[in-house]
């Protein structure tokens, strides 16, 4: 269990179609939007820090491919 730490706000502007995609994926995971985005950003940051930019780039390309498949099937 993670220690309780002070939370700080992060404000973002996101295109409506991306919010819809995030909300669908978050619902599929059974979490809210904030948890989904935080988990995804944390995983990306950890990959970059622990494995270097090459691994992070591979993860990003795989995610882009999955996103493309998801957007195709949602239409």
mmCIF file of the N, C-alpha and C atoms, coordinates in Angstrom:
data_MODEL
# 
_entry.id   MODEL 
# 
loop_
_atom_site.group_PDB 
_atom_site.id 
_atom_site.type_symbol 
_atom_site.label_atom_id 
_atom_site.label_alt_id 
_atom_site.label_comp_id 
_atom_site.label_asym_id 
_atom_site.label_entity_id 
_atom_site.label_seq_id 
_atom_site.pdbx_PDB_ins_code 
_atom_site.Cartn_x 
_atom_site.Cartn_y 
_atom_site.Cartn_z 
_atom_site.occupancy 
_atom_site.B_iso_or_equiv 
_atom_site.pdbx_formal_charge 
_atom_site.auth_seq_id 
_atom_site.auth_comp_id 
_atom_site.auth_asym_id 
_atom_site.auth_atom_id 
_atom_site.pdbx_PDB_model_num 
ATOM 1   N N  . UNK A 1 1  ? 0.835   -1.179 0.000   1.00 0.00 ? 1  UNK A N  1 
ATOM 2   C CA . UNK A 1 1  ? 0.000   0.000  0.000   1.00 0.00 ? 1  UNK A CA 1 
ATOM 3   C C  . UNK A 1 1  ? 0.878   1.240  0.000   1.00 0.00 ? 1  UNK A C  1 
ATOM 4   N N  . UNK A 1 2  ? 0.543   2.187  -0.854  1.00 0.00 ? 2  UNK A N  1 
ATOM 5   C CA . UNK A 1 2  ? 1.309   3.422  -0.948  1.00 0.00 ? 2  UNK A CA 1 
ATOM 6   C C  . UNK A 1 2  ? 1.021   4.326  0.246   1.00 0.00 ? 2  UNK A C  1 
ATOM 7   N N  . UNK A 1 3  ? 2.050   5.044  0.702   1.00 0.00 ? 3  UNK A N  1 
ATOM 8   C CA . UNK A 1 3  ? 1.789   5.999  1.780   1.00 0.00 ? 3  UNK A CA 1 
ATOM 9   C C  . UNK A 1 3  ? 0.907   7.137  1.282   1.00 0.00 ? 3  UNK A C  1 
ATOM 10  N N  . UNK A 1 4  ? 0.121   7.687  2.182   1.00 0.00 ? 4  UNK A N  1 
ATOM 11  C CA . UNK A 1 4  ? -0.758  8.794  1.827   1.00 0.00 ? 4  UNK A CA 1 
ATOM 12  C C  . UNK A 1 4  ? 0.105   10.040 1.627   1.00 0.00 ? 4  UNK A C  1 
ATOM 13  N N  . UNK A 1 5  ? -0.038  10.662 0.485   1.00 0.00 ? 5  UNK A N  1 
ATOM 14  C CA . UNK A 1 5  ? 0.694   11.887 0.197   1.00 0.00 ? 5  UNK A CA 1 
ATOM 15  C C  . UNK A 1 5  ? -0.294  12.967 -0.215  1.00 0.00 ? 5  UNK A C  1 
ATOM 16  N N  . UNK A 1 6  ? 0.174   14.198 -0.097  1.00 0.00 ? 6  UNK A N  1 
ATOM 17  C CA . UNK A 1 6  ? -0.667  15.325 -0.484  1.00 0.00 ? 6  UNK A CA 1 
ATOM 18  C C  . UNK A 1 6  ? -0.941  15.267 -1.980  1.00 0.00 ? 6  UNK A C  1 
ATOM 19  N N  . UNK A 1 7  ? -2.169  15.472 -2.354  1.00 0.00 ? 7  UNK A N  1 
ATOM 20  C CA . UNK A 1 7  ? -2.535  15.489 -3.768  1.00 0.00 ? 7  UNK A CA 1 
ATOM 21  C C  . UNK A 1 7  ? -2.550  16.926 -4.263  1.00 0.00 ? 7  UNK A C  1 
ATOM 22  N N  . UNK A 1 8  ? -2.129  17.112 -5.499  1.00 0.00 ? 8  UNK A N  1 
ATOM 23  C CA . UNK A 1 8  ? -2.134  18.429 -6.124  1.00 0.00 ? 8  UNK A CA 1 
ATOM 24  C C  . UNK A 1 8  ? -2.932  18.347 -7.419  1.00 0.00 ? 8  UNK A C  1 
ATOM 25  N N  . UNK A 1 9  ? -3.604  19.424 -7.802  1.00 0.00 ? 9  UNK A N  1 
ATOM 26  C CA . UNK A 1 9  ? -4.397  19.391 -9.041  1.00 0.00 ? 9  UNK A CA 1 
ATOM 27  C C  . UNK A 1 9  ? -3.520  19.472 -10.271 1.00 0.00 ? 9  UNK A C  1 
ATOM 28  N N  . UNK A 1 10 ? -3.962  18.818 -11.318 1.00 0.00 ? 10 UNK A N  1 
ATOM 29  C CA . UNK A 1 10 ? -3.365  18.937 -12.656 1.00 0.00 ? 10 UNK A CA 1 
ATOM 30  C C  . UNK A 1 10 ? -4.514  19.271 -13.587 1.00 0.00 ? 10 UNK A C  1 
ATOM 31  N N  . UNK A 1 11 ? -4.426  20.389 -14.261 1.00 0.00 ? 11 UNK A N  1 
ATOM 32  C CA . UNK A 1 11 ? -5.483  20.811 -15.180 1.00 0.00 ? 11 UNK A CA 1 
ATOM 33  C C  . UNK A 1 11 ? -5.026  20.580 -16.616 1.00 0.00 ? 11 UNK A C  1 
ATOM 34  N N  . UNK A 1 12 ? -5.931  20.040 -17.442 1.00 0.00 ? 12 UNK A N  1 
ATOM 35  C CA . UNK A 1 12 ? -5.598  19.754 -18.842 1.00 0.00 ? 12 UNK A CA 1 
ATOM 36  C C  . UNK A 1 12 ? -6.764  20.144 -19.739 1.00 0.00 ? 12 UNK A C  1 
ATOM 37  N N  . UNK A 1 13 ? -6.434  20.503 -20.938 1.00 0.00 ? 13 UNK A N  1 
ATOM 38  C CA . UNK A 1 13 ? -7.445  20.673 -21.981 1.00 0.00 ? 13 UNK A CA 1 
ATOM 39  C C  . UNK A 1 13 ? -7.265  19.496 -22.935 1.00 0.00 ? 13 UNK A C  1 
ATOM 40  N N  . UNK A 1 14 ? -8.362  18.795 -23.183 1.00 0.00 ? 14 UNK A N  1 
ATOM 41  C CA . UNK A 1 14 ? -8.305  17.584 -23.993 1.00 0.00 ? 14 UNK A CA 1 
ATOM 42  C C  . UNK A 1 14 ? -9.444  17.620 -24.996 1.00 0.00 ? 14 UNK A C  1 
ATOM 43  N N  . UNK A 1 15 ? -9.163  17.205 -26.220 1.00 0.00 ? 15 UNK A N  1 
ATOM 44  C CA . UNK A 1 15 ? -10.192 17.154 -27.257 1.00 0.00 ? 15 UNK A CA 1 
ATOM 45  C C  . UNK A 1 15 ? -11.312 16.200 -26.833 1.00 0.00 ? 15 UNK A C  1 
ATOM 46  N N  . UNK A 1 16 ? -12.529 16.554 -27.187 1.00 0.00 ? 16 UNK A N  1 
ATOM 47  C CA . UNK A 1 16 ? -13.707 15.789 -26.770 1.00 0.00 ? 16 UNK A CA 1 
ATOM 48  C C  . UNK A 1 16 ? -13.637 14.327 -27.199 1.00 0.00 ? 16 UNK A C  1 
ATOM 49  N N  . UNK A 1 17 ? -13.110 14.054 -28.393 1.00 0.00 ? 17 UNK A N  1 
ATOM 50  C CA . UNK A 1 17 ? -13.039 12.664 -28.841 1.00 0.00 ? 17 UNK A CA 1 
ATOM 51  C C  . UNK A 1 17 ? -12.058 11.852 -28.002 1.00 0.00 ? 17 UNK A C  1 
ATOM 52  N N  . UNK A 1 18 ? -11.001 12.476 -27.514 1.00 0.00 ? 18 UNK A N  1 
ATOM 53  C CA . UNK A 1 18 ? -10.066 11.777 -26.639 1.00 0.00 ? 18 UNK A CA 1 
ATOM 54  C C  . UNK A 1 18 ? -10.679 11.523 -25.267 1.00 0.00 ? 18 UNK A C  1 
ATOM 55  N N  . UNK A 1 19 ? -11.443 12.483 -24.769 1.00 0.00 ? 19 UNK A N  1 
ATOM 56  C CA . UNK A 1 19 ? -12.113 12.301 -23.479 1.00 0.00 ? 19 UNK A CA 1 
ATOM 57  C C  . UNK A 1 19 ? -13.081 11.125 -23.577 1.00 0.00 ? 19 UNK A C  1 
ATOM 58  N N  . UNK A 1 20 ? -13.810 11.054 -24.670 1.00 0.00 ? 20 UNK A N  1 
ATOM 59  C CA . UNK A 1 20 ? -14.762 9.945  -24.865 1.00 0.00 ? 20 UNK A CA 1 
ATOM 60  C C  . UNK A 1 20 ? -14.025 8.609  -24.861 1.00 0.00 ? 20 UNK A C  1 
ATOM 61  N N  . UNK A 1 21 ? -12.913 8.534  -25.576 1.00 0.00 ? 21 UNK A N  1 
ATOM 62  C CA . UNK A 1 21 ? -12.123 7.306  -25.630 1.00 0.00 ? 21 UNK A CA 1 
ATOM 63  C C  . UNK A 1 21 ? -11.591 6.944  -24.245 1.00 0.00 ? 21 UNK A C  1 
ATOM 64  N N  . UNK A 1 22 ? -11.081 7.929  -23.522 1.00 0.00 ? 22 UNK A N  1 
ATOM 65  C CA . UNK A 1 22 ? -10.574 7.706  -22.167 1.00 0.00 ? 22 UNK A CA 1 
ATOM 66  C C  . UNK A 1 22 ? -11.697 7.228  -21.255 1.00 0.00 ? 22 UNK A C  1 
ATOM 67  N N  . UNK A 1 23 ? -12.858 7.860  -21.338 1.00 0.00 ? 23 UNK A N  1 
ATOM 68  C CA . UNK A 1 23 ? -13.984 7.475  -20.496 1.00 0.00 ? 23 UNK A CA 1 
ATOM 69  C C  . UNK A 1 23 ? -14.441 6.048  -20.768 1.00 0.00 ? 23 UNK A C  1 
ATOM 70  N N  . UNK A 1 24 ? -14.455 5.658  -22.025 1.00 0.00 ? 24 UNK A N  1 
ATOM 71  C CA . UNK A 1 24 ? -14.844 4.283  -22.371 1.00 0.00 ? 24 UNK A CA 1 
ATOM 72  C C  . UNK A 1 24 ? -13.847 3.299  -21.785 1.00 0.00 ? 24 UNK A C  1 
ATOM 73  N N  . UNK A 1 25 ? -12.560 3.576  -21.968 1.00 0.00 ? 25 UNK A N  1 
ATOM 74  C CA . UNK A 1 25 ? -11.526 2.682  -21.447 1.00 0.00 ? 25 UNK A CA 1 
ATOM 75  C C  . UNK A 1 25 ? -11.551 2.644  -19.920 1.00 0.00 ? 25 UNK A C  1 
ATOM 76  N N  . UNK A 1 26 ? -11.753 3.793  -19.293 1.00 0.00 ? 26 UNK A N  1 
ATOM 77  C CA . UNK A 1 26 ? -11.823 3.842  -17.831 1.00 0.00 ? 26 UNK A CA 1 
ATOM 78  C C  . UNK A 1 26 ? -12.987 3.004  -17.321 1.00 0.00 ? 26 UNK A C  1 
ATOM 79  N N  . UNK A 1 27 ? -14.132 3.114  -17.981 1.00 0.00 ? 27 UNK A N  1 
ATOM 80  C CA . UNK A 1 27 ? -15.299 2.322  -17.588 1.00 0.00 ? 27 UNK A CA 1 
ATOM 81  C C  . UNK A 1 27 ? -15.018 0.829  -17.743 1.00 0.00 ? 27 UNK A C  1 
ATOM 82  N N  . UNK A 1 28 ? -14.321 0.466  -18.804 1.00 0.00 ? 28 UNK A N  1 
ATOM 83  C CA . UNK A 1 28 ? -13.969 -0.936 -19.019 1.00 0.00 ? 28 UNK A CA 1 
ATOM 84  C C  . UNK A 1 28 ? -13.059 -1.457 -17.908 1.00 0.00 ? 28 UNK A C  1 
ATOM 85  N N  . UNK A 1 29 ? -12.212 -0.582 -17.384 1.00 0.00 ? 29 UNK A N  1 
ATOM 86  C CA . UNK A 1 29 ? -11.301 -0.953 -16.290 1.00 0.00 ? 29 UNK A CA 1 
ATOM 87  C C  . UNK A 1 29 ? -11.990 -0.850 -14.934 1.00 0.00 ? 29 UNK A C  1 
ATOM 88  N N  . UNK A 1 30 ? -13.152 -0.219 -14.889 1.00 0.00 ? 30 UNK A N  1 
ATOM 89  C CA . UNK A 1 30 ? -13.867 -0.059 -13.634 1.00 0.00 ? 30 UNK A CA 1 
ATOM 90  C C  . UNK A 1 30 ? -13.291 1.024  -12.737 1.00 0.00 ? 30 UNK A C  1 
ATOM 91  N N  . UNK A 1 31 ? -12.676 2.035  -13.364 1.00 0.00 ? 31 UNK A N  1 
ATOM 92  C CA . UNK A 1 31 ? -12.105 3.157  -12.615 1.00 0.00 ? 31 UNK A CA 1 
ATOM 93  C C  . UNK A 1 31 ? -12.638 4.464  -13.186 1.00 0.00 ? 31 UNK A C  1 
ATOM 94  N N  . UNK A 1 32 ? -12.409 5.550  -12.457 1.00 0.00 ? 32 UNK A N  1 
ATOM 95  C CA . UNK A 1 32 ? -12.829 6.842  -12.975 1.00 0.00 ? 32 UNK A CA 1 
ATOM 96  C C  . UNK A 1 32 ? -11.755 7.426  -13.894 1.00 0.00 ? 32 UNK A C  1 
ATOM 97  N N  . UNK A 1 33 ? -12.088 8.513  -14.550 1.00 0.00 ? 33 UNK A N  1 
ATOM 98  C CA . UNK A 1 33 ? -11.188 9.154  -15.503 1.00 0.00 ? 33 UNK A CA 1 
ATOM 99  C C  . UNK A 1 33 ? -9.856  9.542  -14.865 1.00 0.00 ? 33 UNK A C  1 
ATOM 100 N N  . UNK A 1 34 ? -9.920  10.130 -13.690 1.00 0.00 ? 34 UNK A N  1 
ATOM 101 C CA . UNK A 1 34 ? -8.690  10.565 -13.014 1.00 0.00 ? 34 UNK A CA 1 
ATOM 102 C C  . UNK A 1 34 ? -7.767  9.388  -12.732 1.00 0.00 ? 34 UNK A C  1 
ATOM 103 N N  . UNK A 1 35 ? -8.318  8.313  -12.208 1.00 0.00 ? 35 UNK A N  1 
ATOM 104 C CA . UNK A 1 35 ? -7.503  7.127  -11.912 1.00 0.00 ? 35 UNK A CA 1 
ATOM 105 C C  . UNK A 1 35 ? -6.910  6.551  -13.189 1.00 0.00 ? 35 UNK A C  1 
ATOM 106 N N  . UNK A 1 36 ? -7.706  6.499  -14.251 1.00 0.00 ? 36 UNK A N  1 
ATOM 107 C CA . UNK A 1 36 ? -7.226  5.943  -15.508 1.00 0.00 ? 36 UNK A CA 1 
ATOM 108 C C  . UNK A 1 36 ? -6.061  6.764  -16.065 1.00 0.00 ? 36 UNK A C  1 
ATOM 109 N N  . UNK A 1 37 ? -6.231  8.078  -16.105 1.00 0.00 ? 37 UNK A N  1 
ATOM 110 C CA . UNK A 1 37 ? -5.181  8.950  -16.644 1.00 0.00 ? 37 UNK A CA 1 
ATOM 111 C C  . UNK A 1 37 ? -3.946  8.899  -15.763 1.00 0.00 ? 37 UNK A C  1 
ATOM 112 N N  . UNK A 1 38 ? -4.140  8.927  -14.448 1.00 0.00 ? 38 UNK A N  1 
ATOM 113 C CA . UNK A 1 38 ? -2.999  8.874  -13.530 1.00 0.00 ? 38 UNK A CA 1 
ATOM 114 C C  . UNK A 1 38 ? -2.231  7.572  -13.687 1.00 0.00 ? 38 UNK A C  1 
ATOM 115 N N  . UNK A 1 39 ? -2.928  6.461  -13.764 1.00 0.00 ? 39 UNK A N  1 
ATOM 116 C CA . UNK A 1 39 ? -2.264  5.165  -13.940 1.00 0.00 ? 39 UNK A CA 1 
ATOM 117 C C  . UNK A 1 39 ? -1.507  5.098  -15.261 1.00 0.00 ? 39 UNK A C  1 
ATOM 118 N N  . UNK A 1 40 ? -2.125  5.584  -16.338 1.00 0.00 ? 40 UNK A N  1 
ATOM 119 C CA . UNK A 1 40 ? -1.475  5.554  -17.647 1.00 0.00 ? 40 UNK A CA 1 
ATOM 120 C C  . UNK A 1 40 ? -0.235  6.443  -17.674 1.00 0.00 ? 40 UNK A C  1 
ATOM 121 N N  . UNK A 1 41 ? -0.353  7.643  -17.122 1.00 0.00 ? 41 UNK A N  1 
ATOM 122 C CA . UNK A 1 41 ? 0.785   8.565  -17.107 1.00 0.00 ? 41 UNK A CA 1 
ATOM 123 C C  . UNK A 1 41 ? 1.909   8.032  -16.227 1.00 0.00 ? 41 UNK A C  1 
ATOM 124 N N  . UNK A 1 42 ? 1.545   7.427  -15.108 1.00 0.00 ? 42 UNK A N  1 
ATOM 125 C CA . UNK A 1 42 ? 2.552   6.859  -14.212 1.00 0.00 ? 42 UNK A CA 1 
ATOM 126 C C  . UNK A 1 42 ? 3.285   5.700  -14.881 1.00 0.00 ? 42 UNK A C  1 
ATOM 127 N N  . UNK A 1 43 ? 2.546   4.834  -15.559 1.00 0.00 ? 43 UNK A N  1 
ATOM 128 C CA . UNK A 1 43 ? 3.175   3.707  -16.260 1.00 0.00 ? 43 UNK A CA 1 
ATOM 129 C C  . UNK A 1 43 ? 4.127   4.206  -17.341 1.00 0.00 ? 43 UNK A C  1 
ATOM 130 N N  . UNK A 1 44 ? 3.722   5.219  -18.076 1.00 0.00 ? 44 UNK A N  1 
ATOM 131 C CA . UNK A 1 44 ? 4.582   5.795  -19.125 1.00 0.00 ? 44 UNK A CA 1 
ATOM 132 C C  . UNK A 1 44 ? 5.831   6.401  -18.520 1.00 0.00 ? 44 UNK A C  1 
ATOM 133 N N  . UNK A 1 45 ? 5.682   7.134  -17.419 1.00 0.00 ? 45 UNK A N  1 
ATOM 134 C CA . UNK A 1 45 ? 6.831   7.758  -16.755 1.00 0.00 ? 45 UNK A CA 1 
ATOM 135 C C  . UNK A 1 45 ? 7.788   6.692  -16.222 1.00 0.00 ? 45 UNK A C  1 
ATOM 136 N N  . UNK A 1 46 ? 7.248   5.651  -15.609 1.00 0.00 ? 46 UNK A N  1 
ATOM 137 C CA . UNK A 1 46 ? 8.095   4.577  -15.096 1.00 0.00 ? 46 UNK A CA 1 
ATOM 138 C C  . UNK A 1 46 ? 8.850   3.876  -16.217 1.00 0.00 ? 46 UNK A C  1 
ATOM 139 N N  . UNK A 1 47 ? 8.177   3.623  -17.340 1.00 0.00 ? 47 UNK A N  1 
ATOM 140 C CA . UNK A 1 47 ? 8.837   2.981  -18.477 1.00 0.00 ? 47 UNK A CA 1 
ATOM 141 C C  . UNK A 1 47 ? 9.987   3.839  -18.988 1.00 0.00 ? 47 UNK A C  1 
ATOM 142 N N  . UNK A 1 48 ? 9.763   5.119  -19.087 1.00 0.00 ? 48 UNK A N  1 
ATOM 143 C CA . UNK A 1 48 ? 10.802  6.014  -19.569 1.00 0.00 ? 48 UNK A CA 1 
ATOM 144 C C  . UNK A 1 48 ? 11.973  6.066  -18.599 1.00 0.00 ? 48 UNK A C  1 
ATOM 145 N N  . UNK A 1 49 ? 11.678  6.212  -17.317 1.00 0.00 ? 49 UNK A N  1 
ATOM 146 C CA . UNK A 1 49 ? 12.733  6.331  -16.313 1.00 0.00 ? 49 UNK A CA 1 
ATOM 147 C C  . UNK A 1 49 ? 13.489  5.014  -16.131 1.00 0.00 ? 49 UNK A C  1 
ATOM 148 N N  . UNK A 1 50 ? 12.781  3.904  -16.056 1.00 0.00 ? 50 UNK A N  1 
ATOM 149 C CA . UNK A 1 50 ? 13.413  2.613  -15.785 1.00 0.00 ? 50 UNK A CA 1 
ATOM 150 C C  . UNK A 1 50 ? 14.049  1.973  -17.013 1.00 0.00 ? 50 UNK A C  1 
ATOM 151 N N  . UNK A 1 51 ? 13.455  2.152  -18.173 1.00 0.00 ? 51 UNK A N  1 
ATOM 152 C CA . UNK A 1 51 ? 13.903  1.428  -19.364 1.00 0.00 ? 51 UNK A CA 1 
ATOM 153 C C  . UNK A 1 51 ? 14.506  2.305  -20.431 1.00 0.00 ? 51 UNK A C  1 
ATOM 154 N N  . UNK A 1 52 ? 14.453  3.603  -20.268 1.00 0.00 ? 52 UNK A N  1 
ATOM 155 C CA . UNK A 1 52 ? 15.019  4.507  -21.253 1.00 0.00 ? 52 UNK A CA 1 
ATOM 156 C C  . UNK A 1 52 ? 14.031  4.846  -22.350 1.00 0.00 ? 52 UNK A C  1 
ATOM 157 N N  . UNK A 1 53 ? 14.409  5.799  -23.172 1.00 0.00 ? 53 UNK A N  1 
ATOM 158 C CA . UNK A 1 53 ? 13.486  6.300  -24.201 1.00 0.00 ? 53 UNK A CA 1 
ATOM 159 C C  . UNK A 1 53 ? 13.121  5.274  -25.269 1.00 0.00 ? 53 UNK A C  1 
ATOM 160 N N  . UNK A 1 54 ? 14.011  4.301  -25.555 1.00 0.00 ? 54 UNK A N  1 
ATOM 161 C CA . UNK A 1 54 ? 13.685  3.312  -26.586 1.00 0.00 ? 54 UNK A CA 1 
ATOM 162 C C  . UNK A 1 54 ? 12.497  2.450  -26.171 1.00 0.00 ? 54 UNK A C  1 
ATOM 163 N N  . UNK A 1 55 ? 12.493  1.989  -24.927 1.00 0.00 ? 55 UNK A N  1 
ATOM 164 C CA . UNK A 1 55 ? 11.378  1.176  -24.431 1.00 0.00 ? 55 UNK A CA 1 
ATOM 165 C C  . UNK A 1 55 ? 10.111  2.004  -24.375 1.00 0.00 ? 55 UNK A C  1 
ATOM 166 N N  . UNK A 1 56 ? 10.232  3.239  -23.918 1.00 0.00 ? 56 UNK A N  1 
ATOM 167 C CA . UNK A 1 56 ? 9.063   4.112  -23.838 1.00 0.00 ? 56 UNK A CA 1 
ATOM 168 C C  . UNK A 1 56 ? 8.485   4.356  -25.232 1.00 0.00 ? 56 UNK A C  1 
ATOM 169 N N  . UNK A 1 57 ? 9.349   4.505  -26.232 1.00 0.00 ? 57 UNK A N  1 
ATOM 170 C CA . UNK A 1 57 ? 8.880   4.710  -27.606 1.00 0.00 ? 57 UNK A CA 1 
ATOM 171 C C  . UNK A 1 57 ? 8.144   3.473  -28.113 1.00 0.00 ? 57 UNK A C  1 
ATOM 172 N N  . UNK A 1 58 ? 8.647   2.295  -27.787 1.00 0.00 ? 58 UNK A N  1 
ATOM 173 C CA . UNK A 1 58 ? 7.967   1.060  -28.194 1.00 0.00 ? 58 UNK A CA 1 
ATOM 174 C C  . UNK A 1 58 ? 6.588   0.964  -27.538 1.00 0.00 ? 58 UNK A C  1 
ATOM 175 N N  . UNK A 1 59 ? 6.520   1.324  -26.271 1.00 0.00 ? 59 UNK A N  1 
ATOM 176 C CA . UNK A 1 59 ? 5.236   1.299  -25.566 1.00 0.00 ? 59 UNK A CA 1 
ATOM 177 C C  . UNK A 1 59 ? 4.278   2.302  -26.204 1.00 0.00 ? 59 UNK A C  1 
ATOM 178 N N  . UNK A 1 60 ? 4.788   3.481  -26.532 1.00 0.00 ? 60 UNK A N  1 
ATOM 179 C CA . UNK A 1 60 ? 3.945   4.511  -27.152 1.00 0.00 ? 60 UNK A CA 1 
ATOM 180 C C  . UNK A 1 60 ? 3.425   4.045  -28.513 1.00 0.00 ? 60 UNK A C  1 
ATOM 181 N N  . UNK A 1 61 ? 4.279   3.399  -29.306 1.00 0.00 ? 61 UNK A N  1 
ATOM 182 C CA . UNK A 1 61 ? 3.840   2.897  -30.608 1.00 0.00 ? 61 UNK A CA 1 
ATOM 183 C C  . UNK A 1 61 ? 2.792   1.800  -30.447 1.00 0.00 ? 61 UNK A C  1 
ATOM 184 N N  . UNK A 1 62 ? 2.985   0.926  -29.470 1.00 0.00 ? 62 UNK A N  1 
ATOM 185 C CA . UNK A 1 62 ? 2.010   -0.129 -29.221 1.00 0.00 ? 62 UNK A CA 1 
ATOM 186 C C  . UNK A 1 62 ? 0.678   0.474  -28.783 1.00 0.00 ? 62 UNK A C  1 
ATOM 187 N N  . UNK A 1 63 ? 0.750   1.499  -27.939 1.00 0.00 ? 63 UNK A N  1 
ATOM 188 C CA . UNK A 1 63 ? -0.480  2.156  -27.480 1.00 0.00 ? 63 UNK A CA 1 
ATOM 189 C C  . UNK A 1 63 ? -1.181  2.856  -28.641 1.00 0.00 ? 63 UNK A C  1 
ATOM 190 N N  . UNK A 1 64 ? -0.415  3.505  -29.513 1.00 0.00 ? 64 UNK A N  1 
ATOM 191 C CA . UNK A 1 64 ? -1.005  4.176  -30.672 1.00 0.00 ? 64 UNK A CA 1 
ATOM 192 C C  . UNK A 1 64 ? -1.713  3.161  -31.564 1.00 0.00 ? 64 UNK A C  1 
ATOM 193 N N  . UNK A 1 65 ? -1.107  1.984  -31.724 1.00 0.00 ? 65 UNK A N  1 
ATOM 194 C CA . UNK A 1 65 ? -1.715  0.928  -32.524 1.00 0.00 ? 65 UNK A CA 1 
ATOM 195 C C  . UNK A 1 65 ? -3.019  0.463  -31.878 1.00 0.00 ? 65 UNK A C  1 
ATOM 196 N N  . UNK A 1 66 ? -2.994  0.235  -30.559 1.00 0.00 ? 66 UNK A N  1 
ATOM 197 C CA . UNK A 1 66 ? -4.202  -0.169 -29.855 1.00 0.00 ? 66 UNK A CA 1 
ATOM 198 C C  . UNK A 1 66 ? -5.278  0.902  -29.942 1.00 0.00 ? 66 UNK A C  1 
ATOM 199 N N  . UNK A 1 67 ? -4.886  2.164  -29.820 1.00 0.00 ? 67 UNK A N  1 
ATOM 200 C CA . UNK A 1 67 ? -5.849  3.262  -29.929 1.00 0.00 ? 67 UNK A CA 1 
ATOM 201 C C  . UNK A 1 67 ? -6.489  3.293  -31.316 1.00 0.00 ? 67 UNK A C  1 
ATOM 202 N N  . UNK A 1 68 ? -5.666  3.060  -32.343 1.00 0.00 ? 68 UNK A N  1 
ATOM 203 C CA . UNK A 1 68 ? -6.194  3.040  -33.703 1.00 0.00 ? 68 UNK A CA 1 
ATOM 204 C C  . UNK A 1 68 ? -7.207  1.910  -33.867 1.00 0.00 ? 68 UNK A C  1 
ATOM 205 N N  . UNK A 1 69 ? -6.890  0.754  -33.319 1.00 0.00 ? 69 UNK A N  1 
ATOM 206 C CA . UNK A 1 69 ? -7.838  -0.364 -33.385 1.00 0.00 ? 69 UNK A CA 1 
ATOM 207 C C  . UNK A 1 69 ? -9.115  -0.044 -32.630 1.00 0.00 ? 69 UNK A C  1 
ATOM 208 N N  . UNK A 1 70 ? -8.976  0.563  -31.451 1.00 0.00 ? 70 UNK A N  1 
ATOM 209 C CA . UNK A 1 70 ? -10.150 0.920  -30.648 1.00 0.00 ? 70 UNK A CA 1 
ATOM 210 C C  . UNK A 1 70 ? -11.023 1.934  -31.377 1.00 0.00 ? 70 UNK A C  1 
ATOM 211 N N  . UNK A 1 71 ? -10.404 2.943  -31.973 1.00 0.00 ? 71 UNK A N  1 
ATOM 212 C CA . UNK A 1 71 ? -11.186 3.976  -32.651 1.00 0.00 ? 71 UNK A CA 1 
ATOM 213 C C  . UNK A 1 71 ? -11.881 3.415  -33.880 1.00 0.00 ? 71 UNK A C  1 
ATOM 214 N N  . UNK A 1 72 ? -11.267 2.448  -34.532 1.00 0.00 ? 72 UNK A N  1 
ATOM 215 C CA . UNK A 1 72 ? -11.888 1.814  -35.672 1.00 0.00 ? 72 UNK A CA 1 
ATOM 216 C C  . UNK A 1 72 ? -13.123 1.024  -35.241 1.00 0.00 ? 72 UNK A C  1 
ATOM 217 N N  . UNK A 1 73 ? -13.027 0.315  -34.128 1.00 0.00 ? 73 UNK A N  1 
ATOM 218 C CA . UNK A 1 73 ? -14.134 -0.521 -33.696 1.00 0.00 ? 73 UNK A CA 1 
ATOM 219 C C  . UNK A 1 73 ? -15.249 0.276  -33.043 1.00 0.00 ? 73 UNK A C  1 
ATOM 220 N N  . UNK A 1 74 ? -14.986 1.525  -32.621 1.00 0.00 ? 74 UNK A N  1 
ATOM 221 C CA . UNK A 1 74 ? -16.011 2.345  -31.976 1.00 0.00 ? 74 UNK A CA 1 
ATOM 222 C C  . UNK A 1 74 ? -16.916 3.042  -32.985 1.00 0.00 ? 74 UNK A C  1 
ATOM 223 N N  . UNK A 1 75 ? -16.531 3.078  -34.220 1.00 0.00 ? 75 UNK A N  1 
ATOM 224 C CA . UNK A 1 75 ? -17.309 3.800  -35.239 1.00 0.00 ? 75 UNK A CA 1 
ATOM 225 C C  . UNK A 1 75 ? -18.391 2.959  -35.815 1.00 0.00 ? 75 UNK A C  1 
# 
